[in-house]
Amino acid sequence: MLDHYILVGRRGELYVAVGNTHPPGYIAGYLKYVPTDKPTPWRGGDGTYYERVLRRYHPVDVRRGVSSISDPCHDTMLPVVHRSVINDILEPRQAMKRILRSPRDPVELGAATIYGVLGAHGAEPGALGVTGSVLAGIHNPRISDIDIVVYGVKPSYAVAETLENPPPPLSPFTPRHLAGWVERLMRQYPLPPETIKRLYSPIRRGLVGGREYSIQYNTGIPRAYGLCDTWRTLGVTRVSGNIEPTWSTLNYPAEAVIRDIAPIEGARPRGSRLLVLSYDSLYTASMYRGGRHVVEGLLQENTAGEQRILVGGAEHPGFIAPHPR
C-alpha cells in the first residue's frame, strides 16, 4: 500500500492512504468523500453524488471521520482506516493506464497529456499515476483539477528536473492562479503572503490547457511498520539553518537535513545537524531547492539519542520557510 491510493469503504466512502508505512490491521489515511443524496459537483459513473468532507489538508482535520491509534514512530496519534471496512483499493498507476487507452473527458485528456510530456522527458513508463477525484471516478469535467503521483526515486527526480521549466503545453501558474493559490493558503497557514508565494514551485503545481494540476512524489518503496524507531517529543523548537535535500526529499513524508543550526526559540536541539521530517507537502519543493530556511516543529529524540524536527503534526504543525531575504 503506497501513498495516495484510494480506499473504498463498505458504504461507498472514499479514503486516501497516507505514506508507505502502515500499522498491522490498518491503513494510515483520512476520509475525503462520502456518498450523499443531494447533488454536488462530484458524481460517480453509477449516478451517486459525493460530498467532500475534508475541506482542507490540515493535520487536525485529517483525523475526523477515522480512528486514531498511538504511533511510537512519531509520538502522536495516527489517523487510520481499519482494513475490515475496506471493500476495494484504487491504484493510481492502473487508473492512468486506463486513461491512456481511452480518455473520456477534458480532465482525463489533461492527465494523458501530462503523462505524455513527462514521459518524453525522462519519466519511466508506469511511474506516473493519477489520484484524487479522477482516480475515484467522480471528477467534474468542468471544475476538477488533476492530481498526479510519481512513484520511484529516479522518476521523481527526473520529473522535478523537467518541471523546473515546464515544457509546453505545461506551464507554471499565471499571476492570477498564483494569487488565488496564495489567498487560499493564507486561510490555513500562519505565514505572510510573501512567504507563501516563495513556497510555490512549478515542480509541484502548474497548468495544462488552463486547468490546474498538482504533482505528488513518492519513493514507491513500502516500509515495514515495525522497523521504525521509537521517538519522543521534547518540545516545540524554531531554528534557522541550511537545508540539504536527501534521496527521500521528493517523497511523502519528505525528509531533508538541516545543517549549521542557529536556535531561535523553544526547545534547543543538540548539535548542529538534524533530520527534518515533513508531513506537509506544501514545503516539499522548498526542501528540494535547499538553502537557508527557518524551521519550526516538534523536536524529537529516539532511543539512540538522535534528534529530528517533525513538521506537519497535529500537536504542532509548525512550518518550513525560506529565510527572509
C-alpha positions as CSV (number, residue, x, y, z in Angstrom):
1,M,0.0,0.0,0.0
2,L,1.5,3.3,-1.2
3,D,0.8,6.9,-0.7
4,H,-2.3,8.3,-2.4
5,Y,-4.0,5.0,-3.1
6,I,-7.8,5.4,-2.6
7,L,-9.6,3.0,-0.3
8,V,-13.3,2.4,-1.0
9,G,-15.3,1.7,2.2
10,R,-18.2,-0.7,2.7
11,R,-20.7,2.2,2.5
12,G,-19.0,3.7,-0.6
13,E,-17.0,6.2,1.4
14,L,-13.6,7.2,-0.1
15,Y,-10.4,7.3,2.0
16,V,-6.9,8.3,0.9
17,A,-3.8,6.3,2.0
18,V,-1.0,8.4,3.6
19,G,2.6,7.4,3.2
20,N,4.1,3.9,2.6
21,T,4.2,2.6,6.2
22,H,1.0,1.2,7.8
23,P,0.3,-0.4,11.2
24,P,-0.8,-4.1,11.2
25,G,-4.5,-4.3,10.5
26,Y,-4.8,-0.6,9.5
27,I,-4.0,1.8,6.7
28,A,-2.8,5.2,7.7
29,G,-5.2,7.6,5.9
30,Y,-8.0,10.0,6.0
31,L,-11.7,10.3,4.9
32,K,-12.2,12.6,1.9
33,Y,-15.6,11.9,0.3
34,V,-18.9,10.3,1.4
35,P,-21.9,9.4,-0.7
36,T,-24.8,11.8,-0.4
37,D,-28.4,12.1,-1.7
38,K,-28.0,15.8,-2.5
39,P,-26.5,17.0,-5.9
40,T,-22.8,18.0,-5.6
41,P,-20.0,18.7,-8.2
42,W,-18.7,15.1,-7.7
43,R,-20.7,12.2,-9.2
44,G,-19.8,8.6,-9.9
45,G,-20.5,6.6,-13.1
46,D,-23.5,5.0,-11.3
47,G,-25.1,8.3,-10.6
48,T,-24.1,8.5,-6.9
49,Y,-23.2,12.0,-5.7
50,Y,-20.3,12.5,-3.3
51,E,-19.8,15.2,-0.7
52,R,-16.2,16.3,0.1
53,V,-15.9,16.1,3.9
54,L,-12.2,17.1,4.0
55,R,-12.2,20.8,3.3
56,R,-8.5,21.5,3.9
57,Y,-5.4,19.4,4.3
58,H,-4.6,20.2,7.9
59,P,-3.2,17.6,10.4
60,V,-6.2,18.2,12.8
61,D,-8.8,17.9,10.0
62,V,-7.5,14.6,8.7
63,R,-8.3,12.9,12.0
64,R,-12.0,13.5,11.6
65,G,-14.1,10.6,10.4
66,V,-11.4,7.9,11.0
67,S,-9.9,6.1,14.0
68,S,-6.7,7.1,15.7
69,I,-4.0,4.9,17.3
70,S,-0.9,5.6,19.2
71,D,2.1,5.8,16.9
72,P,5.5,5.4,18.5
73,C,7.2,6.2,15.2
74,H,6.1,9.8,15.6
75,D,5.0,10.1,19.2
76,T,1.5,11.1,18.1
77,M,-2.0,9.7,17.4
78,L,-2.1,8.4,13.8
79,P,-5.3,8.6,11.8
80,V,-6.1,5.1,10.4
81,V,-8.6,3.1,8.5
82,H,-9.3,-0.4,9.7
83,R,-8.7,-2.9,6.9
84,S,-12.0,-4.6,7.7
85,V,-14.0,-1.6,6.4
86,I,-12.2,-1.6,3.0
87,N,-14.1,-3.1,0.1
88,D,-11.8,-2.0,-2.7
89,I,-8.4,-0.4,-3.4
90,L,-7.9,2.0,-6.3
91,E,-4.3,2.2,-7.6
92,P,-3.2,5.4,-9.3
93,R,-1.0,3.8,-11.9
94,Q,-3.7,1.4,-13.0
95,A,-6.1,4.3,-13.4
96,M,-3.5,6.1,-15.6
97,K,-3.2,3.1,-17.8
98,R,-6.9,3.0,-18.4
99,I,-6.9,6.8,-19.1
100,L,-4.1,6.4,-21.7
101,R,-6.1,3.8,-23.5
102,S,-9.3,5.9,-23.7
103,P,-9.5,9.4,-22.1
104,R,-13.2,10.1,-21.6
105,D,-13.3,13.9,-20.9
106,P,-11.1,17.0,-20.8
107,V,-9.8,16.2,-17.3
108,E,-8.6,12.7,-18.3
109,L,-7.2,14.1,-21.6
110,G,-5.2,16.6,-19.5
111,A,-3.9,13.7,-17.3
112,A,-2.9,11.8,-20.5
113,T,-1.2,15.0,-21.8
114,I,0.9,15.4,-18.6
115,Y,1.9,11.7,-18.8
116,G,3.0,12.1,-22.4
117,V,5.0,15.3,-21.8
118,L,6.8,13.9,-18.7
119,G,7.3,10.5,-20.3
120,A,9.1,12.3,-23.2
121,H,11.4,14.0,-20.8
122,G,12.7,11.1,-18.7
123,A,9.8,9.8,-16.6
124,E,9.9,6.0,-16.7
125,P,6.8,4.3,-18.2
126,G,4.5,3.2,-15.5
127,A,5.9,5.6,-12.9
128,L,3.0,8.1,-13.2
129,G,-0.4,7.7,-11.6
130,V,-3.5,9.8,-11.1
131,T,-5.2,10.3,-7.8
132,G,-7.9,12.4,-6.2
133,S,-11.4,12.6,-7.8
134,V,-10.1,11.3,-11.1
135,L,-8.9,8.1,-9.5
136,A,-12.1,7.8,-7.7
137,G,-14.1,8.3,-10.9
138,I,-16.2,11.1,-9.5
139,H,-14.5,14.1,-11.1
140,N,-16.3,17.0,-12.7
141,P,-15.0,17.8,-16.2
142,R,-15.8,21.5,-15.8
143,I,-14.1,22.3,-12.5
144,S,-11.9,19.4,-11.3
145,D,-8.1,19.7,-11.3
146,I,-5.6,16.9,-12.0
147,D,-3.6,15.2,-9.2
148,I,-0.6,13.3,-10.4
149,V,1.6,10.9,-8.3
150,V,5.1,10.0,-9.4
151,Y,6.3,6.7,-7.9
152,G,10.0,5.9,-7.7
153,V,13.1,7.8,-6.6
154,K,14.7,8.1,-10.1
155,P,11.4,9.1,-11.9
156,S,10.6,11.6,-9.2
157,Y,13.9,13.5,-9.7
158,A,13.6,13.2,-13.5
159,V,10.1,14.8,-13.3
160,A,11.1,17.5,-10.8
161,E,14.1,18.4,-13.0
162,T,11.8,18.6,-16.1
163,L,9.2,20.8,-14.3
164,E,11.7,23.4,-13.1
165,N,11.0,24.8,-16.6
166,P,7.8,23.0,-17.7
167,P,7.8,22.1,-21.4
168,P,4.7,23.1,-23.4
169,P,1.8,22.6,-23.2
170,L,2.5,22.5,-19.4
171,S,3.2,25.9,-17.8
172,P,3.7,27.4,-14.4
173,F,0.8,29.3,-12.6
174,T,-0.2,32.6,-14.2
175,P,-0.2,35.6,-11.8
176,R,-3.9,35.1,-11.4
177,H,-3.7,31.5,-10.5
178,L,-0.7,32.2,-8.1
179,A,-2.7,34.9,-6.3
180,G,-5.6,32.6,-5.9
181,W,-3.4,29.8,-4.5
182,V,-1.7,32.2,-2.1
183,E,-5.1,33.5,-0.9
184,R,-6.4,30.0,-0.2
185,L,-3.3,29.0,1.8
186,M,-3.4,32.2,3.8
187,R,-6.6,30.9,5.4
188,Q,-4.8,27.8,6.6
189,Y,-1.2,28.8,7.4
190,P,0.1,31.5,9.8
191,L,2.5,32.7,7.2
192,P,2.7,36.1,5.4
193,P,1.7,36.1,1.7
194,E,5.2,36.8,0.6
195,T,6.5,33.6,2.2
196,I,3.7,31.5,0.8
197,K,4.4,32.9,-2.6
198,R,8.0,31.8,-2.3
199,L,6.9,28.3,-1.5
200,Y,5.3,28.0,-4.9
201,S,7.2,25.9,-7.4
202,P,6.3,24.5,-10.8
203,I,7.7,21.1,-9.7
204,R,4.5,20.8,-7.6
205,R,1.8,22.8,-9.3
206,G,1.1,24.1,-12.8
207,L,-1.4,24.4,-15.7
208,V,-2.3,22.2,-18.6
209,G,-4.8,23.7,-21.0
210,G,-5.6,26.3,-18.4
211,R,-6.5,23.6,-15.8
212,E,-4.6,23.3,-12.6
213,Y,-2.6,20.2,-11.8
214,S,-0.6,19.1,-8.8
215,I,2.4,16.7,-8.6
216,Q,3.0,14.4,-5.6
217,Y,6.2,12.4,-5.3
218,N,6.7,9.1,-3.7
219,T,9.7,6.7,-3.5
220,G,7.5,3.8,-4.3
221,I,9.1,1.8,-1.5
222,P,6.9,0.2,1.1
223,R,8.4,0.2,4.6
224,A,7.6,-2.2,7.4
225,Y,5.9,-0.5,10.3
226,G,7.7,-2.5,13.0
227,L,11.1,-1.3,11.8
228,C,10.7,2.3,12.8
229,D,12.5,3.9,15.7
230,T,10.6,5.0,18.8
231,W,10.6,8.8,19.2
232,R,9.5,11.1,22.0
233,T,8.8,14.8,21.8
234,L,11.0,17.2,23.7
235,G,9.0,20.3,22.8
236,V,8.4,22.9,20.1
237,T,11.5,24.4,18.5
238,R,12.3,27.1,16.0
239,V,15.7,27.2,14.3
240,S,17.4,28.5,11.2
241,G,19.9,26.6,9.1
242,N,20.9,25.3,5.7
243,I,18.6,22.6,4.3
244,E,20.1,20.0,2.1
245,P,17.8,17.5,0.2
246,T,18.3,13.8,0.5
247,W,17.2,10.9,-1.7
248,S,13.8,10.9,0.1
249,T,13.1,14.6,-0.1
250,L,10.8,14.0,-3.0
251,N,8.5,11.7,-1.0
252,Y,5.7,11.8,1.5
253,P,6.7,12.4,4.2
254,A,9.6,14.4,2.9
255,E,13.0,14.2,4.6
256,A,15.9,16.6,4.4
257,V,18.9,17.5,6.6
258,I,19.3,20.9,8.2
259,R,22.9,22.0,9.0
260,D,24.6,25.0,10.7
261,I,21.7,25.3,13.0
262,A,21.1,28.5,14.9
263,P,18.4,28.2,17.6
264,I,15.8,30.9,17.6
265,E,13.4,29.9,20.3
266,G,11.8,26.9,22.2
267,A,13.5,23.6,22.8
268,R,17.2,23.7,22.0
269,P,18.5,20.9,19.7
270,R,21.8,19.2,20.4
271,G,24.4,19.6,17.8
272,S,24.5,21.5,14.5
273,R,22.8,18.9,12.2
274,L,19.3,17.5,12.3
275,L,16.9,15.5,10.2
276,V,13.7,17.4,9.2
277,L,10.7,15.2,8.5
278,S,7.7,17.0,6.9
279,Y,4.2,15.6,6.7
280,D,3.1,18.8,4.8
281,S,3.7,18.7,1.1
282,L,3.5,22.5,0.9
283,Y,7.2,22.5,1.9
284,T,8.4,19.7,-0.4
285,A,9.6,22.0,-3.2
286,S,11.4,24.3,-0.8
287,M,13.2,21.4,0.9
288,Y,14.2,20.1,-2.6
289,R,15.6,23.5,-3.5
290,G,17.5,23.7,-0.2
291,G,19.3,26.8,1.1
292,R,18.8,28.9,4.3
293,H,15.4,28.3,6.0
294,V,13.6,28.8,9.2
295,V,12.0,25.6,10.5
296,E,9.5,25.3,13.4
297,G,8.2,22.0,14.6
298,L,8.4,19.3,17.2
299,L,11.9,18.5,18.4
300,Q,12.0,14.7,18.9
301,E,14.6,12.2,20.1
302,N,14.8,8.5,19.5
303,T,16.2,5.8,21.8
304,A,19.6,6.1,20.3
305,G,19.8,9.8,21.2
306,E,19.3,11.0,17.6
307,Q,17.2,14.1,17.1
308,R,14.9,15.4,14.4
309,I,12.3,18.1,13.8
310,L,8.8,16.9,12.8
311,V,6.7,19.3,10.8
312,G,3.1,18.8,10.0
313,G,2.0,17.0,13.1
314,A,-1.4,17.7,14.7
315,E,0.1,18.5,18.1
316,H,2.0,21.5,16.5
317,P,2.0,21.8,12.7
318,G,4.9,24.3,12.5
319,F,6.3,25.4,9.2
320,I,9.4,25.5,6.9
321,A,10.0,28.9,5.3
322,P,12.8,30.2,3.1
323,H,15.0,32.6,5.2
324,P,13.9,36.2,4.8
325,R,15.9,37.9,2.1
